[in-house]
Amino acid sequence: MRAGPLLAFLCLSACVATGGAEAAPPVVAAPAEAAQASSALAARANDLVALLNGAAEPERLFSPAFLAQVPAAQVKAISAQLKASYGAAKAVARIEASSATNGTIFVEFERATVRLQMAIGPAPPQLIEGLLVAGVEAKGESVAILFGEIVSLPGQVALDAARLDEGGPASFLTQRAEQPMAIGSAFKLFILAEVVREVKAGTRKWSDVAPLDRQSLPSGLLQDWPKGSPLTLHSLAAMMISRSDNSAADTLLALLGREKVEQLLPALGVKAAERNRPFLSTREAFALKLGGPALLARWTAADEAGRRAILTGPLASVDARTLDPARLSGQPVATGTAEWFASPADLVRTLDWLRRSGDRTALDILAINPGLGRAAAQGFDYFGFKGGSEPGVINTSFLLRSREGRWIGLSVTWNNEAAPLDEGRFIALVGRLVALMR
């Protein structure tokens, strides 16, 4: 239900990515022809190596304006994530300067070359004013070793990578690919598919306007908008996918009808469809997780008919604003019961259905937020993404097309009902795997 920190190559700049959204374009552009790096630019580039290894303090290298937007603790966390993913930073390999104060810095790590776009101030002490991790080139990355790192994460990990052929997905890398698991906000792909189905059937249009009549808890923005705000189906779907907006998802689910989404699941290829009946809204899931142990116990013990009675009874009048979302910031809560469930192969088949539907609008929506940052999408002809996370649950699902025109579906899910997940490590591993899909 929460979008989560789904940026593997995180932006360090005055424009900060929040809530899973993309940061603004980098503050420096790659030069058409590299100029000679100034001594100040070279000095700051070398300082970065120490910073990336945890041997320099951000306050000594970055301007106050930068640190006001990206606190020192966040700089350290991103540096630690890069080190955990690619080993220690060794040296600056080269600098492609576009002026005396900005350029592209290539830093050699133990297992990769990381490309950073950097801008420094024009006057002494010429501190760093903009920094963006623009790309990573892994050195001799091994699929076998990377696969082993992913599947050895504590808890349960399931994965499916498949070529999307005319005859359907053909898996080439799997781990428990057909095992249903909690998927968090990745369930919103199913609602998107129902919108597509109804648009293709002619019963709705992307331009249709609907009032915002369901308000949930974050992630998203629409929970703060006035109730009744008019929004097109396109706007609701775009917010639901790109910002993982829970209120947009709940509004669409109510408009379309949960029964229609439930009926569509088998056609999408979801083999665990019965585990999603009744199909929860995010407000209902929050209410179950946060509404008290008695209600959750009743839900857990009930059959499908009993659960539908709970939805129209105790859950019908719950106001999301009365729930405390802070209680979902620690240990996992009811990830095996009050959730949405699908296997990685289910999600790959759903992405393939969306691809084959021929609805360009849906594909454009999936491509708004690539999840891993814009740099990860470089080298692909198309890069679609939806994921989801909450304590104990994270999923990342990708629809990719190579420059040669080959379509690939990739979905990776990690569950641990006993402990929170190291989401930064997971995203870094998935980012490396996606890079190999090129």
Sine and cosine of phi, psi and omega as CSV:
sin_phi,cos_phi,sin_psi,cos_psi,sin_omega,cos_omega
0.00,0.00,-0.38,0.93,0.03,-1.00
-0.98,-0.22,0.71,-0.70,-0.06,-1.00
-0.88,0.48,-0.66,0.75,0.06,-1.00
0.99,0.12,0.17,-0.98,-0.06,-1.00
-0.99,0.13,0.94,0.34,-0.12,-0.99
-1.00,-0.04,0.83,0.55,0.12,-0.99
-0.77,-0.63,0.94,-0.33,-0.04,-1.00
-0.97,0.25,-0.63,0.77,0.01,-1.00
-0.94,-0.33,0.99,-0.12,-0.24,-0.97
-0.99,0.10,0.54,-0.84,-0.01,-1.00
-0.99,0.13,0.74,-0.67,0.18,-0.98
-0.90,-0.44,0.99,-0.11,0.01,-1.00
-0.39,-0.92,0.05,-1.00,0.03,-1.00
-0.93,0.37,-0.26,0.97,0.09,-1.00
-0.97,-0.25,0.95,-0.32,-0.18,-0.98
-0.98,-0.19,0.68,-0.73,0.10,-1.00
-0.98,0.21,0.74,-0.67,0.02,-1.00
-0.73,-0.68,0.50,-0.87,0.12,-0.99
0.86,0.50,0.44,0.90,0.01,-1.00
1.00,0.07,-0.02,1.00,0.01,-1.00
-0.99,0.15,0.26,-0.96,-0.02,-1.00
-1.00,0.10,0.57,-0.82,0.08,-1.00
-0.96,0.27,0.23,-0.97,0.05,-1.00
-0.93,0.37,0.28,-0.96,0.02,-1.00
-0.84,0.54,0.40,-0.91,-0.04,-1.00
-0.87,0.49,0.44,-0.90,-0.08,-1.00
-0.99,0.15,-0.17,0.99,0.06,-1.00
-0.78,-0.62,0.54,-0.84,-0.02,-1.00
-0.94,-0.33,0.49,-0.87,0.06,-1.00
-0.90,0.44,0.75,-0.66,-0.07,-1.00
-0.96,0.28,0.51,-0.86,0.08,-1.00
-0.93,0.37,-0.58,0.82,0.03,-1.00
-0.60,-0.80,0.85,-0.52,-0.12,-0.99
-0.89,0.45,0.71,-0.70,0.09,-1.00
-0.99,-0.10,0.13,-0.99,0.05,-1.00
-0.96,0.29,0.77,-0.64,0.00,-1.00
-0.94,0.34,0.68,-0.73,0.06,-1.00
-0.95,0.32,0.32,-0.95,0.01,-1.00
-0.89,0.45,-0.58,0.82,0.01,-1.00
-0.92,0.39,-0.68,0.74,0.02,-1.00
-0.91,0.42,-0.66,0.75,0.02,-1.00
-0.91,0.42,-0.63,0.78,0.00,-1.00
-0.91,0.42,-0.69,0.72,0.02,-1.00
-0.92,0.39,-0.57,0.82,0.06,-1.00
-0.88,0.47,-0.68,0.73,0.03,-1.00
-0.92,0.38,-0.56,0.83,0.07,-1.00
-0.88,0.48,-0.54,0.84,0.00,-1.00
-0.87,0.49,-0.59,0.81,-0.01,-1.00
-0.86,0.50,-0.72,0.70,0.04,-1.00
-0.89,0.45,-0.66,0.75,0.01,-1.00
-0.87,0.48,-0.71,0.70,-0.05,-1.00
-0.91,0.41,-0.37,0.93,0.05,-1.00
-0.99,-0.10,0.10,1.00,0.02,-1.00
0.98,0.22,0.30,0.96,-0.06,-1.00
-0.97,-0.25,0.12,0.99,0.04,-1.00
-0.63,-0.77,0.54,-0.84,-0.03,-1.00
-1.00,0.01,0.71,-0.71,0.01,-1.00
-0.83,0.56,-0.58,0.81,-0.04,-1.00
-0.87,0.49,-0.40,0.92,-0.02,-1.00
-0.99,0.11,-0.32,0.95,-0.13,-0.99
-0.93,-0.37,-0.44,0.90,-0.13,-0.99
-0.95,-0.32,0.51,-0.86,0.00,-1.00
-0.94,0.35,0.42,-0.91,0.06,-1.00
-0.85,0.53,-0.59,0.81,0.00,-1.00
-0.90,0.43,-0.64,0.77,0.04,-1.00
-0.89,0.45,-0.76,0.65,-0.07,-1.00
-0.93,0.37,-0.37,0.93,0.09,-1.00
-0.93,0.37,-0.48,0.88,0.02,-1.00
-1.00,-0.07,-0.61,0.79,0.00,-1.00
-0.83,-0.55,0.99,-0.11,-0.08,-1.00
-0.87,0.50,0.39,-0.92,-0.02,-1.00
-0.83,0.56,-0.61,0.79,0.00,-1.00
-0.88,0.47,-0.59,0.81,0.01,-1.00
-0.95,0.31,-0.63,0.78,0.07,-1.00
-0.85,0.52,-0.71,0.71,0.00,-1.00
-0.90,0.43,-0.64,0.77,-0.02,-1.00
-0.91,0.42,-0.66,0.75,0.01,-1.00
-0.93,0.37,-0.65,0.76,0.06,-1.00
-0.87,0.49,-0.68,0.73,0.01,-1.00
-0.91,0.42,-0.59,0.81,0.01,-1.00
-0.92,0.40,-0.67,0.74,0.05,-1.00
-0.89,0.46,-0.66,0.75,0.00,-1.00
-0.91,0.41,-0.65,0.76,0.01,-1.00
-0.90,0.43,-0.54,0.84,-0.05,-1.00
-0.99,0.12,-0.60,0.80,-0.19,-0.98
-0.82,-0.57,0.15,0.99,-0.02,-1.00
0.99,0.12,-0.13,-0.99,-0.04,-1.00
-0.94,0.33,0.55,-0.83,0.15,-0.99
-0.96,0.27,0.75,-0.66,-0.10,-0.99
-0.98,-0.20,-0.76,0.65,-0.08,-1.00
-0.18,-0.98,0.28,-0.96,0.14,-0.99
-0.98,0.19,0.87,-0.50,-0.01,-1.00
-0.97,0.23,-0.70,0.72,0.04,-1.00
-0.24,-0.97,0.24,-0.97,0.04,-1.00
-0.78,-0.63,0.79,-0.62,0.13,-0.99
-0.96,-0.28,0.99,-0.12,-0.09,-1.00
-1.00,0.08,0.67,-0.74,0.12,-0.99
-0.98,-0.21,-0.29,0.96,0.10,-0.99
-0.31,-0.95,-0.10,-1.00,0.01,-1.00
-0.94,0.34,-0.29,0.96,-0.11,-0.99
-0.85,-0.52,0.04,1.00,0.08,-1.00
-0.47,-0.88,0.36,-0.93,-0.01,-1.00
0.15,-0.99,-0.09,-1.00,0.00,-1.00
-0.96,-0.28,0.80,-0.60,-0.06,-1.00
-0.95,-0.30,0.80,-0.59,0.04,-1.00
-0.97,-0.25,0.91,-0.40,-0.05,-1.00
-0.94,-0.34,0.81,-0.59,0.05,-1.00
-0.99,0.14,0.86,-0.51,0.18,-0.98
-0.98,-0.20,0.11,-0.99,0.00,-1.00
-0.88,0.47,-0.59,0.81,-0.10,-1.00
-0.86,-0.52,0.19,0.98,-0.03,-1.00
-0.21,-0.98,0.28,-0.96,0.22,-0.98
-0.95,-0.31,0.86,-0.52,-0.05,-1.00
-0.97,-0.24,0.77,-0.64,-0.02,-1.00
-0.98,-0.20,0.85,-0.53,-0.01,-1.00
-0.85,-0.53,0.69,-0.73,0.10,-1.00
-0.99,-0.17,0.81,-0.58,-0.16,-0.99
-0.75,-0.67,0.60,-0.80,0.12,-0.99
-0.76,-0.64,0.68,-0.74,0.03,-1.00
-0.88,-0.48,0.29,-0.96,0.01,-1.00
-0.93,0.37,0.44,-0.90,-0.04,-1.00
-0.98,0.19,-0.32,0.95,-0.07,-1.00
-0.86,-0.50,0.46,-0.89,0.03,-1.00
-0.80,0.61,0.62,-0.79,0.12,0.99
-1.00,0.06,0.24,0.97,0.07,-1.00
0.78,0.62,0.85,0.52,0.03,-1.00
-0.98,0.22,0.29,-0.96,-0.01,-1.00
-0.95,0.31,0.80,-0.60,0.00,-1.00
-0.94,-0.34,-0.28,0.96,0.03,-1.00
-0.44,-0.90,0.67,-0.74,0.01,-1.00
-0.47,-0.88,0.76,-0.65,-0.02,-1.00
-0.67,-0.74,0.80,-0.60,0.13,-0.99
-0.97,0.24,0.94,-0.33,-0.18,-0.98
-0.99,-0.15,-0.20,0.98,0.01,-1.00
0.14,-0.99,0.33,-0.95,0.01,-1.00
-0.67,-0.74,0.74,-0.67,0.11,-0.99
-0.91,-0.42,0.95,-0.31,-0.03,-1.00
-0.94,0.33,0.54,-0.84,0.01,-1.00
-0.99,-0.13,0.92,-0.38,0.09,-1.00
0.80,0.59,0.65,0.76,-0.02,-1.00
-0.87,0.49,0.75,-0.67,0.00,-1.00
-0.97,-0.25,0.81,-0.59,0.05,-1.00
-0.87,0.49,-0.66,0.75,-0.05,-1.00
-0.89,0.46,-0.71,0.70,-0.01,-1.00
-0.92,0.39,-0.69,0.72,0.01,-1.00
-0.90,0.44,-0.69,0.72,0.05,-1.00
-0.85,0.52,-0.67,0.74,0.02,-1.00
-0.89,0.46,-0.63,0.78,0.04,-1.00
-0.90,0.44,-0.64,0.77,-0.04,-1.00
-0.93,0.36,-0.75,0.66,-0.11,-0.99
-0.97,0.25,-0.21,0.98,0.03,-1.00
-1.00,0.00,0.04,1.00,0.07,-1.00
-0.87,0.49,0.56,-0.83,-0.06,-1.00
-0.92,0.40,0.62,-0.79,-0.06,-1.00
0.98,-0.19,-0.60,-0.80,0.00,-1.00
-0.88,-0.47,0.74,-0.67,0.05,-1.00
-0.82,-0.57,0.72,-0.69,0.07,-1.00
-0.74,-0.67,0.56,-0.83,-0.15,-0.99
-0.49,-0.87,0.60,-0.80,0.15,-0.99
-0.58,-0.81,0.81,-0.58,0.15,-0.99
-0.85,-0.53,0.79,-0.61,-0.12,-0.99
-0.61,-0.79,0.61,-0.79,0.23,-0.97
-0.96,0.27,0.69,-0.72,-0.01,-1.00
-0.99,-0.17,1.00,-0.06,-0.05,-1.00
-1.00,-0.08,0.08,-1.00,0.02,-1.00
-0.88,0.48,-0.53,0.85,0.00,-1.00
-1.00,0.09,0.07,1.00,-0.02,-1.00
0.92,-0.39,0.01,-1.00,-0.03,-1.00
-0.90,0.44,0.69,-0.72,0.09,-1.00
-0.87,-0.50,0.98,-0.22,-0.11,-0.99
-0.93,0.37,0.64,-0.76,0.08,-1.00
-0.80,-0.60,-0.13,0.99,0.07,-1.00
-0.52,-0.85,0.89,-0.46,-0.11,-0.99
-0.64,-0.77,0.46,-0.89,0.19,-0.98
-0.50,-0.87,0.94,-0.35,-0.05,-1.00
0.75,0.66,0.70,0.72,-0.17,-0.99
-0.87,0.50,-0.49,0.87,-0.04,-1.00
-0.98,-0.17,0.20,0.98,-0.03,-1.00
-1.00,0.09,0.88,-0.48,0.05,-1.00
-0.91,0.41,0.70,-0.71,0.01,-1.00
-0.62,-0.78,0.29,-0.96,0.10,-0.99
-0.92,0.40,0.70,-0.71,-0.12,-0.99
-0.84,-0.55,0.01,1.00,0.01,-1.00
0.85,0.53,-0.64,-0.77,-0.13,-0.99
-0.94,0.33,-0.06,1.00,0.09,-1.00
-0.88,0.47,-0.29,0.96,0.05,-1.00
-0.87,0.50,-0.35,0.94,-0.04,-1.00
-0.91,0.42,-0.30,0.95,0.13,-0.99
-0.87,0.48,-0.57,0.82,-0.02,-1.00
-0.93,0.37,-0.61,0.79,0.05,-1.00
-0.93,0.37,-0.67,0.74,0.07,-1.00
-0.84,0.54,-0.68,0.74,-0.02,-1.00
-0.89,0.46,-0.61,0.79,0.03,-1.00
-0.92,0.39,-0.60,0.80,0.11,-0.99
-0.86,0.51,-0.73,0.68,0.00,-1.00
-0.86,0.51,-0.70,0.71,-0.02,-1.00
-0.86,0.51,-0.69,0.72,-0.05,-1.00
-0.96,0.29,-0.55,0.83,0.08,-1.00
-0.90,0.43,-0.69,0.72,0.00,-1.00
-0.92,0.38,-0.50,0.86,0.04,-1.00
-0.97,0.23,-0.21,0.98,0.02,-1.00
1.00,0.06,0.10,1.00,-0.01,-1.00
-1.00,0.08,-0.29,0.96,0.06,-1.00
-0.61,-0.79,0.30,-0.95,0.10,-0.99
-0.80,-0.59,0.48,-0.88,0.03,-1.00
-0.86,0.50,-0.45,0.89,-0.03,-1.00
-1.00,0.09,-0.08,1.00,0.04,-1.00
-0.84,0.54,0.61,-0.79,-0.01,-1.00
-0.97,-0.24,0.72,-0.70,0.04,-1.00
-0.75,-0.66,0.56,-0.83,0.04,-1.00
-0.98,0.20,0.57,-0.82,0.11,-0.99
-0.96,0.30,0.99,-0.17,-0.09,-1.00
-0.87,-0.50,0.16,0.99,0.08,-1.00
-0.73,-0.68,0.86,-0.50,0.00,-1.00
-0.85,-0.52,0.81,-0.59,-0.08,-1.00
-0.91,-0.42,-0.34,-0.94,0.11,-0.99
-0.99,-0.12,0.30,-0.95,0.08,-1.00
-0.87,0.49,0.42,-0.91,0.47,0.88
-0.99,0.12,0.25,-0.97,0.02,-1.00
0.87,-0.49,-0.13,-0.99,-0.02,-1.00
-0.84,-0.54,-0.50,0.86,-0.22,-0.98
-0.94,0.34,-0.25,0.97,0.06,-1.00
-0.89,0.46,-0.33,0.95,-0.01,-1.00
-0.99,-0.16,-0.06,1.00,0.00,-1.00
-0.99,0.15,0.39,-0.92,0.05,-1.00
-0.89,0.45,0.68,-0.74,0.06,-1.00
-0.89,0.46,0.67,-0.75,-0.04,-1.00
1.00,-0.04,-0.04,1.00,0.03,-1.00
-0.82,0.57,0.76,-0.65,-0.03,-1.00
-0.98,0.20,0.77,-0.63,0.00,-1.00
-0.67,-0.74,0.61,-0.79,0.08,-1.00
-0.97,0.26,0.33,-0.95,0.10,-0.99
-0.86,0.51,-0.59,0.81,0.03,-1.00
-0.88,0.47,-0.72,0.69,-0.02,-1.00
-0.90,0.43,-0.68,0.73,0.01,-1.00
-0.89,0.45,-0.70,0.71,-0.02,-1.00
-0.92,0.39,-0.64,0.77,0.01,-1.00
-0.90,0.43,-0.66,0.75,0.06,-1.00
-0.92,0.40,-0.65,0.76,-0.02,-1.00
-0.88,0.47,-0.65,0.76,-0.06,-1.00
-1.00,0.06,-0.77,0.64,-0.14,-0.99
-0.98,0.21,-0.53,0.85,0.02,-1.00
-0.93,-0.36,0.07,1.00,-0.07,-1.00
0.76,0.65,0.70,0.71,-0.09,-1.00
-0.95,0.30,0.90,-0.43,-0.05,-1.00
-0.93,0.36,-0.60,0.80,0.00,-1.00
-0.93,0.37,-0.59,0.81,0.09,-1.00
-0.90,0.44,-0.69,0.72,0.01,-1.00
-0.88,0.47,-0.70,0.71,-0.03,-1.00
-0.92,0.39,-0.60,0.80,0.04,-1.00
-0.90,0.44,-0.70,0.72,0.03,-1.00
-0.91,0.41,-0.67,0.74,-0.01,-1.00
-0.88,0.48,-0.67,0.74,0.02,-1.00
-0.92,0.39,-0.62,0.78,-0.02,-1.00
-0.92,0.38,-0.72,0.70,-0.05,-1.00
-0.97,0.26,-0.60,0.80,-0.08,-1.00
0.98,-0.22,0.83,-0.56,-0.06,-1.00
-0.89,0.46,-0.54,0.84,-0.02,-1.00
-0.90,0.44,-0.57,0.82,0.01,-1.00
-0.92,0.38,-0.64,0.77,0.05,-1.00
-0.90,0.44,-0.68,0.73,0.03,-1.00
-0.86,0.50,-0.67,0.74,-0.02,-1.00
-0.93,0.37,-0.48,0.88,-0.03,-1.00
-0.97,0.24,-0.46,0.89,-0.14,-0.99
-0.79,0.61,-0.74,0.67,0.02,-1.00
-0.87,0.49,-0.59,0.81,0.02,-1.00
-0.92,0.40,-0.48,0.88,0.06,-1.00
-0.96,0.27,-0.30,0.95,-0.05,-1.00
0.98,-0.19,0.27,0.96,0.00,-1.00
-0.99,0.14,0.95,-0.30,-0.06,-1.00
-0.98,0.21,-0.34,0.94,0.01,-1.00
-0.99,-0.13,0.54,0.84,-0.12,-0.99
-0.84,0.54,-0.59,0.81,-0.06,-1.00
-0.91,0.42,-0.40,0.92,0.01,-1.00
-0.96,0.29,-0.21,0.98,0.00,-1.00
-0.95,-0.32,0.40,0.92,0.10,-0.99
-0.89,-0.45,0.86,-0.51,-0.03,1.00
-0.97,0.26,0.48,-0.88,-0.04,-1.00
-0.99,0.16,0.90,-0.43,-0.11,-0.99
-0.97,0.23,0.55,-0.83,0.30,-0.95
-0.99,0.12,0.24,-0.97,0.02,-1.00
-0.93,0.37,-0.58,0.81,0.03,-1.00
-0.88,0.48,-0.65,0.76,0.01,-1.00
-0.92,0.39,-0.64,0.77,0.03,-1.00
-0.91,0.42,-0.68,0.73,0.06,-1.00
-0.87,0.50,-0.69,0.73,-0.03,-1.00
-0.90,0.45,-0.60,0.80,0.04,-1.00
-0.93,0.38,-0.66,0.75,-0.04,-1.00
-0.96,0.28,-0.50,0.87,-0.13,-0.99
-0.91,-0.40,-0.04,1.00,-0.13,-0.99
-1.00,0.02,0.02,1.00,0.04,-1.00
0.89,-0.46,0.49,-0.87,-0.08,-1.00
-0.91,0.41,-0.51,0.86,-0.04,-1.00
-0.91,0.42,-0.70,0.71,0.00,-1.00
-0.91,0.41,-0.68,0.73,0.01,-1.00
-0.90,0.44,-0.65,0.76,0.02,-1.00
-0.90,0.44,-0.63,0.77,0.02,-1.00
-0.90,0.44,-0.68,0.74,0.03,-1.00
-0.89,0.46,-0.71,0.71,-0.06,-1.00
-0.88,0.47,-0.61,0.79,-0.05,-1.00
-0.99,0.14,-0.29,0.96,-0.14,-0.99
-0.99,0.16,0.45,-0.89,0.17,-0.99
-1.00,0.08,-0.10,-0.99,-0.08,-1.00
-0.87,0.50,-0.70,0.71,0.00,-1.00
-0.90,0.45,-0.65,0.76,0.03,-1.00
-0.91,0.42,-0.61,0.79,0.02,-1.00
-0.93,0.36,-0.61,0.79,0.05,-1.00
-0.90,0.44,-0.57,0.82,0.06,-1.00
-0.91,0.41,-0.59,0.81,0.04,-1.00
-0.91,0.40,-0.62,0.78,0.00,-1.00
-0.89,0.46,-0.63,0.78,-0.02,-1.00
-1.00,0.02,-0.12,0.99,0.02,-1.00
-0.96,-0.28,-0.98,-0.21,-0.11,-0.99
-0.86,0.51,-0.51,0.86,-0.07,-1.00
-1.00,0.06,-0.30,0.96,-0.15,-0.99
-0.89,0.45,-0.55,0.84,-0.12,-0.99
-0.97,-0.24,0.12,0.99,-0.03,-1.00
-0.94,0.34,0.79,-0.61,0.07,-1.00
-1.00,-0.06,0.88,-0.48,-0.05,-1.00
-0.84,0.54,-0.47,0.88,-0.04,-1.00
-0.93,0.37,-0.28,0.96,0.02,-1.00
-1.00,0.05,-0.10,0.99,-0.04,-1.00
-1.00,-0.03,0.53,-0.85,-0.03,-1.00
-0.98,-0.20,0.99,-0.17,-0.05,-1.00
-0.92,0.38,-0.28,0.96,0.01,-1.00
-0.88,0.48,-0.40,0.92,0.00,-1.00
-0.94,0.33,-0.21,0.98,0.04,-1.00
-0.98,-0.19,0.26,0.97,-0.03,-1.00
-0.99,-0.15,0.04,1.00,-0.03,-1.00
-0.87,-0.49,-0.96,-0.29,-0.05,-1.00
-0.97,0.24,0.45,-0.89,0.07,-1.00
-0.86,0.51,0.59,-0.80,-0.02,-1.00
-0.79,-0.62,0.91,-0.42,0.14,-0.99
0.78,0.63,0.65,0.76,-0.01,-1.00
-0.96,0.28,-0.22,0.98,0.05,-1.00
-0.99,-0.13,-0.03,1.00,-0.08,-1.00
-0.75,-0.67,-0.84,0.54,-0.04,-1.00
-1.00,-0.03,0.97,0.23,-0.17,-0.98
-0.40,-0.92,-0.09,-1.00,0.17,-0.99
-0.87,-0.49,0.60,-0.80,-0.16,-0.99
-0.76,-0.65,0.68,-0.73,0.10,-1.00
-0.27,-0.96,0.43,-0.90,0.10,-0.99
-1.00,0.04,0.32,-0.95,0.12,-0.99
-0.83,0.56,-0.63,0.78,0.03,-1.00
-0.91,0.42,-0.59,0.80,0.10,-1.00
-0.84,0.54,-0.71,0.71,-0.06,-1.00
-0.94,0.33,-0.60,0.80,0.08,-1.00
-0.90,0.45,-0.67,0.74,0.04,-1.00
-0.90,0.43,-0.58,0.82,0.05,-1.00
-0.91,0.41,-0.70,0.71,0.05,-1.00
-0.88,0.48,-0.63,0.78,0.03,-1.00
-0.91,0.40,-0.62,0.79,0.07,-1.00
-0.87,0.49,-0.70,0.71,0.02,-1.00
-0.89,0.46,-0.63,0.77,0.03,-1.00
-0.89,0.45,-0.72,0.70,-0.08,-1.00
-0.98,0.20,-0.21,0.98,-0.01,-1.00
-0.91,0.41,-0.38,0.92,0.00,-1.00
0.98,0.19,0.15,0.99,-0.01,-1.00
-1.00,0.01,0.98,-0.21,-0.05,-1.00
-0.91,0.42,-0.52,0.85,0.00,-1.00
-0.88,0.48,-0.69,0.72,0.01,-1.00
-0.89,0.45,-0.66,0.75,0.03,-1.00
-0.91,0.41,-0.62,0.78,0.05,-1.00
-0.89,0.46,-0.63,0.78,0.02,-1.00
-0.91,0.42,-0.68,0.73,0.02,-1.00
-0.89,0.45,-0.41,0.91,-0.06,-1.00
-1.00,-0.06,0.00,1.00,-0.04,-1.00
-0.88,0.48,-0.77,0.64,-0.04,-1.00
-0.88,-0.48,0.95,-0.31,-0.04,-1.00
-0.96,0.28,-0.06,1.00,0.12,-0.99
0.98,0.20,-0.66,0.75,-0.02,-1.00
-0.98,-0.19,0.09,1.00,-0.06,-1.00
0.99,-0.12,0.43,-0.90,-0.07,-1.00
-0.88,0.48,-0.54,0.84,-0.03,-1.00
-0.88,0.47,-0.56,0.83,-0.02,-1.00
-0.91,0.41,-0.47,0.88,-0.04,-1.00
-0.98,0.17,-0.24,0.97,0.02,-1.00
-0.90,0.43,0.67,-0.74,-0.03,-1.00
0.99,-0.11,-0.14,0.99,0.06,-1.00
-0.93,-0.36,0.54,-0.84,0.08,-1.00
-0.98,0.20,-0.48,0.87,0.07,-1.00
-0.55,-0.83,0.59,-0.81,-0.05,-1.00
-0.59,-0.81,0.99,-0.17,0.04,-1.00
-0.95,-0.30,0.52,-0.86,-0.10,-1.00
-0.49,-0.87,0.59,-0.81,0.32,-0.95
-0.48,-0.88,0.65,-0.76,0.03,-1.00
-0.61,-0.79,-0.14,-0.99,0.06,-1.00
-0.17,-0.99,0.43,-0.90,0.01,-1.00
-0.38,-0.93,0.44,-0.90,0.20,-0.98
-0.34,-0.94,0.15,-0.99,0.00,-1.00
-0.80,0.60,0.83,-0.55,0.02,-1.00
1.00,0.01,-0.08,1.00,-0.07,-1.00
-0.64,-0.76,0.73,-0.68,0.20,-0.98
-0.45,-0.89,0.66,-0.75,0.09,-1.00
-0.70,-0.72,0.58,-0.81,0.17,-0.98
-0.75,-0.66,0.79,-0.61,-0.01,-1.00
-0.76,-0.65,0.73,-0.68,-0.13,-0.99
-0.77,-0.64,0.64,-0.77,0.18,-0.98
-0.90,-0.43,0.90,-0.43,-0.17,-0.99
-0.83,-0.56,0.55,-0.83,0.18,-0.98
-0.75,-0.66,0.81,-0.59,-0.03,-1.00
-0.96,0.28,0.21,-0.98,0.04,-1.00
-0.89,0.45,-0.36,0.93,0.03,-1.00
-1.00,0.03,0.00,1.00,0.07,-1.00
1.00,-0.06,0.13,0.99,0.02,-1.00
-0.99,0.11,0.75,-0.66,0.03,-1.00
-1.00,-0.07,0.65,-0.76,0.02,-1.00
-0.70,-0.71,0.68,-0.74,0.16,-0.99
-0.93,-0.36,0.70,-0.72,-0.01,-1.00
-0.66,-0.75,0.78,-0.63,0.08,-1.00
-0.64,-0.77,0.75,-0.66,0.00,-1.00
-0.75,-0.66,0.78,-0.63,0.00,-1.00
-0.81,-0.59,0.66,-0.75,0.06,-1.00
-0.78,-0.63,0.83,-0.56,0.06,-1.00
-0.84,-0.55,0.60,-0.80,0.18,-0.98
-0.50,-0.87,0.96,-0.27,-0.04,-1.00
-0.96,0.29,-0.19,0.98,-0.11,-0.99
-0.99,-0.17,-0.29,0.96,-0.12,-0.99
-0.37,-0.93,0.45,-0.89,0.11,-0.99
-0.88,0.47,0.34,-0.94,-0.05,-1.00
-0.98,-0.19,0.47,-0.88,0.15,-0.99
-0.99,0.11,0.99,0.12,-0.11,-0.99
-0.90,0.43,-0.58,0.82,0.01,-1.00
-0.87,0.49,-0.69,0.72,0.02,-1.00
-0.91,0.41,-0.67,0.74,0.00,-1.00
-0.87,0.50,-0.74,0.67,-0.04,-1.00
-0.91,0.42,-0.61,0.79,0.05,-1.00
-0.89,0.46,-0.68,0.73,0.03,-1.00
-0.90,0.43,-0.70,0.71,0.01,-1.00
-0.90,0.44,-0.62,0.78,0.04,-1.00
-0.86,0.50,-0.65,0.76,0.05,-1.00
-0.91,0.41,-0.62,0.78,0.02,-1.00
-0.92,0.40,-0.67,0.74,0.03,-1.00
-0.87,0.49,-0.64,0.77,0.02,-1.00
-0.85,0.52,-0.57,0.82,0.02,-1.00
-0.96,0.30,-0.34,0.94,-0.01,-1.00
-0.95,0.33,-0.22,0.97,0.03,-1.00
-0.86,0.50,0.00,0.00,0.00,0.00
